[in-house]
């Protein structure tokens, strides 16, 4: 479905946050050992100010984009900390390397980010924080390369994540054969077409079952990924996969993403608080 009341909702949400009391979320920066990559990977963990070890909290895994790093979200959108306090769940921002696309690359020990993000990282967070350990207490989203990573990882690991999102996501890599160092990870589109086909999120839609994985997809109309996101939305509709699709004026930049995260965190709050069968 398309959201046609974007501006009204956005203004209402911003007024709510401006009027809300000012909390101070707890921010931890961790070095987490990855056995699959034989290295430590940094991550930011944002805890609600009222984090209580006698309770269990849902977790949102929030991924950065190409060329980014683990602290991009907390540094560029400090309002995320206020959102964590408001919604009372944990946000984890792992480092995904500058150009990993959150893939496992066979034979390359430095690029096992699928295994890390969807296996080693949740296991570490669950062991060291008071979390809800069921898929209904876990969600994943991200921007650009991270949007691609979030959707593909969630589709591949529906036993791990119950909901997923993307903002300005590169959900179909095939139209961009020369960009963002993708060819260094999986070969050129000309020589390795099957890799490009199977790794594109748009070609994983058939793996979804209606109402199994809750989805939110968001992209600005001036974004170079807009047509890709529109195509994914149309394909999800074709396969009768319920999802939220949001588009509004905006480009591929932090101004857009800082507004998008407001929608996304509200969406995941609703997911975490609904009754699951």
C-alpha positions as CSV (number, residue, x, y, z in Angstrom):
1,X,0.0,0.0,0.0
2,X,1.1,3.6,-0.6
3,X,1.0,6.1,2.2
4,X,-0.7,9.3,0.9
5,X,-0.6,11.3,4.1
6,X,3.2,11.6,4.4
7,X,3.5,15.4,5.2
8,X,0.7,15.4,7.8
9,X,2.1,12.3,9.5
10,X,5.6,13.6,9.5
11,X,4.6,17.0,11.0
12,X,2.5,15.2,13.6
13,X,5.4,12.9,14.6
14,X,7.9,15.7,14.8
15,X,5.6,17.8,17.0
16,X,5.2,14.8,19.3
17,X,8.9,14.3,19.7
18,X,9.5,18.0,20.2
19,X,7.0,18.0,23.0
20,X,8.2,14.8,24.5
21,X,10.5,14.9,27.6
22,X,14.2,14.8,26.9
23,X,15.7,11.5,27.7
24,X,19.3,10.5,27.5
25,X,19.7,7.1,25.8
26,X,22.7,5.0,26.7
27,X,25.2,4.5,23.9
28,X,27.7,1.6,24.0
29,X,30.5,1.2,21.4
30,X,31.6,-2.5,21.2
31,X,34.2,-4.6,19.5
32,X,32.6,-7.9,18.7
33,X,34.6,-10.9,17.7
34,X,33.6,-12.5,14.4
35,X,34.8,-16.0,14.1
36,X,33.8,-16.2,10.5
37,X,36.0,-13.3,9.6
38,X,38.7,-13.7,12.2
39,X,38.5,-10.1,13.2
40,X,36.7,-7.7,15.6
41,X,33.8,-5.7,14.2
42,X,32.6,-2.5,15.8
43,X,29.0,-1.8,16.6
44,X,27.0,0.9,18.4
45,X,24.3,-0.2,20.8
46,X,21.7,2.3,21.8
47,X,19.8,1.4,25.0
48,X,16.7,3.3,26.3
49,X,17.5,5.5,29.3
50,X,15.3,3.4,31.4
51,X,16.9,0.1,30.4
52,X,16.1,-2.4,33.1
53,X,17.9,-5.7,33.4
54,X,14.7,-7.3,34.8
55,X,12.9,-6.8,31.5
56,X,13.4,-8.0,27.9
57,X,13.6,-5.6,25.0
58,X,13.1,-6.0,21.2
59,X,16.1,-5.1,19.0
60,X,16.2,-3.2,15.7
61,X,19.4,-3.8,13.7
62,X,20.1,-0.6,11.7
63,X,22.6,-0.8,8.8
64,X,24.7,1.9,7.2
65,X,25.3,2.6,3.5
66,X,28.1,2.2,1.1
67,X,31.3,4.0,2.3
68,X,29.8,4.3,5.8
69,X,30.5,2.9,9.2
70,X,28.9,1.7,12.4
71,X,28.5,5.2,13.9
72,X,27.0,7.0,10.9
73,X,23.4,6.8,12.2
74,X,24.1,8.0,15.8
75,X,26.4,10.8,14.6
76,X,24.3,12.0,11.6
77,X,20.9,11.5,13.1
78,X,21.2,12.0,16.9
79,X,17.4,12.0,17.1
80,X,17.7,8.2,16.9
81,X,18.6,8.3,20.6
82,X,15.4,10.1,21.4
83,X,13.4,7.7,19.4
84,X,15.0,4.8,21.3
85,X,13.8,6.4,24.6
86,X,10.4,7.0,23.2
87,X,9.8,3.5,21.8
88,X,11.8,1.7,24.5
89,X,13.6,-0.9,22.3
90,X,17.3,-1.4,21.6
91,X,19.0,-0.3,18.4
92,X,22.2,-1.9,17.2
93,X,24.3,-0.3,14.4
94,X,27.0,-2.7,13.2
95,X,29.9,-2.0,10.9
96,X,29.3,-3.6,7.5
97,X,32.5,-2.6,5.8
98,X,32.6,0.2,3.2
99,X,31.5,-2.0,0.4
100,X,30.4,-5.4,1.7
101,X,26.8,-5.2,0.6
102,X,26.3,-7.4,3.7
103,X,27.2,-10.5,1.7
104,X,29.1,-13.7,2.4
105,X,31.7,-14.0,-0.4
106,X,32.9,-17.5,-0.8
107,X,36.7,-17.8,-0.3
108,X,37.1,-14.3,1.1
109,X,37.5,-14.4,4.8
110,X,37.1,-10.6,5.1
111,X,33.6,-10.6,3.6
112,X,31.3,-12.9,5.7
113,X,28.9,-10.2,6.7
114,X,25.8,-12.2,6.1
115,X,27.0,-14.7,8.7
116,X,28.1,-12.0,11.0
117,X,25.0,-9.7,10.9
118,X,22.4,-12.5,11.0
119,X,24.2,-15.1,13.1
120,X,27.2,-13.9,15.2
121,X,25.9,-10.4,16.0
122,X,22.4,-11.4,17.3
123,X,23.9,-14.2,19.3
124,X,26.3,-11.7,20.9
125,X,23.6,-9.1,21.6
126,X,21.3,-11.7,23.1
127,X,24.1,-13.0,25.3
128,X,25.1,-9.5,26.6
129,X,21.8,-7.6,26.8
130,X,18.3,-8.3,28.0
131,X,16.6,-9.0,24.7
132,X,13.5,-10.8,23.3
133,X,15.1,-13.7,21.5
134,X,12.2,-14.6,19.3
135,X,12.0,-13.4,15.7
136,X,9.0,-11.3,16.8
137,X,11.4,-9.3,18.9
138,X,13.9,-8.7,16.1
139,X,13.8,-6.4,13.0
140,X,16.4,-5.1,10.6
141,X,16.5,-2.0,8.3
142,X,19.1,0.3,6.8
143,X,19.9,2.9,4.2
144,X,21.1,2.5,0.6
145,X,23.5,-0.5,0.7
146,X,22.1,-1.1,4.1
147,X,18.6,-1.2,2.8
148,X,19.6,-3.8,0.3
149,X,21.3,-5.7,3.1
150,X,18.4,-5.5,5.5
151,X,15.8,-6.8,3.0
152,X,18.0,-9.6,1.6
153,X,19.1,-10.7,5.0
154,X,15.6,-10.7,6.4
155,X,14.3,-12.7,3.4
156,X,17.1,-15.3,3.8
157,X,16.8,-15.5,7.5
158,X,13.1,-15.3,8.3
159,X,13.8,-17.5,11.4
160,X,15.9,-14.6,12.8
161,X,13.9,-11.5,11.8
162,X,10.2,-10.9,11.9
163,X,10.2,-7.5,10.2
164,X,12.5,-5.6,7.8
165,X,12.8,-2.2,6.2
166,X,14.7,-0.2,3.7
167,X,15.2,3.5,3.0
168,X,16.7,4.5,-0.4
169,X,17.8,0.9,-0.8
170,X,19.7,-0.6,-3.7
171,X,17.1,-3.3,-4.0
172,X,18.1,-4.3,-7.5
173,X,21.8,-4.1,-8.2
174,X,21.6,-5.1,-11.9
175,X,21.0,-1.6,-13.3
176,X,24.3,-0.4,-11.7
177,X,27.0,-2.7,-13.0
178,X,29.8,-0.2,-12.7
179,X,28.9,1.3,-9.3
180,X,29.8,1.0,-5.6
181,X,32.5,-1.6,-6.1
182,X,30.0,-4.4,-6.5
183,X,32.0,-6.0,-9.3
184,X,35.0,-6.4,-6.9
185,X,32.8,-8.4,-4.6
186,X,31.0,-10.7,-7.0
187,X,32.6,-10.2,-10.4
188,X,31.2,-8.2,-13.3
189,X,27.6,-8.5,-14.5
190,X,29.0,-9.6,-17.9
191,X,31.0,-12.5,-16.5
192,X,28.9,-13.5,-13.4
193,X,25.3,-12.7,-14.3
194,X,23.9,-15.3,-12.0
195,X,25.5,-13.8,-9.0
196,X,23.9,-10.4,-9.8
197,X,20.5,-12.0,-10.5
198,X,20.3,-14.1,-7.3
199,X,21.8,-11.5,-5.0
200,X,19.3,-8.7,-6.0
201,X,16.5,-8.2,-3.5
202,X,13.9,-7.9,-6.2
203,X,14.6,-11.4,-7.3
204,X,14.0,-12.8,-3.8
205,X,10.4,-11.7,-3.5
206,X,9.2,-15.2,-4.5
207,X,10.7,-16.5,-1.2
208,X,8.2,-14.5,0.8
209,X,4.9,-15.8,2.2
210,X,2.1,-13.3,2.8
211,X,2.2,-11.9,6.4
212,X,5.3,-13.9,7.3
213,X,7.7,-11.0,7.2
214,X,6.5,-7.4,7.8
215,X,8.0,-4.9,5.4
216,X,8.4,-1.2,5.1
217,X,10.1,0.3,2.0
218,X,10.8,4.0,1.7
219,X,12.5,6.0,-1.1
220,X,12.5,9.6,-2.3
221,X,11.2,10.5,-5.7
222,X,14.5,12.3,-6.7
223,X,16.6,9.3,-5.6
224,X,18.5,7.4,-8.2
225,X,17.1,4.2,-6.6
226,X,13.5,5.4,-6.9
227,X,12.6,3.3,-10.0
228,X,14.2,0.2,-8.4
229,X,12.1,0.7,-5.3
230,X,9.0,1.3,-7.2
231,X,9.6,-2.0,-9.1
232,X,10.0,-3.9,-5.9
233,X,6.8,-2.3,-4.6
234,X,5.0,-3.4,-7.7
235,X,6.4,-6.9,-7.5
236,X,5.4,-7.3,-3.9
237,X,1.9,-6.2,-4.9
238,X,1.9,-8.7,-7.8
239,X,2.8,-11.5,-5.4
240,X,0.2,-10.3,-2.8
241,X,2.8,-9.6,-0.2
242,X,1.4,-7.0,2.3
243,X,3.9,-4.2,2.9
244,X,4.1,-0.5,3.6
245,X,5.5,1.6,0.7
246,X,6.3,5.3,1.3
247,X,7.5,7.8,-1.2
248,X,7.8,11.6,-1.0
249,X,10.0,14.4,-2.3
250,X,13.6,13.8,-1.5
251,X,17.0,12.6,-2.7
252,X,19.7,10.2,-1.6
253,X,21.0,12.1,1.4
254,X,20.9,12.4,5.2
255,X,18.1,15.0,5.1
256,X,15.9,12.3,3.6
257,X,17.1,9.5,5.9
258,X,16.8,11.6,9.1
259,X,13.0,11.9,8.3
260,X,12.7,8.3,7.1
261,X,13.9,6.9,10.4
262,X,11.0,8.5,12.2
263,X,8.5,6.5,10.0
264,X,10.6,3.3,10.2
265,X,11.0,3.3,14.0
266,X,7.3,3.9,14.5
267,X,6.6,1.0,12.1
268,X,8.8,-1.4,14.1
269,X,7.4,-0.1,17.4
270,X,4.0,-1.2,16.1
271,X,5.4,-4.6,15.0
272,X,7.1,-5.2,18.3
273,X,3.9,-4.4,20.3
274,X,1.3,-6.3,18.3
275,X,0.1,-9.8,19.4
276,X,1.8,-12.5,17.3
277,X,0.3,-15.9,16.9
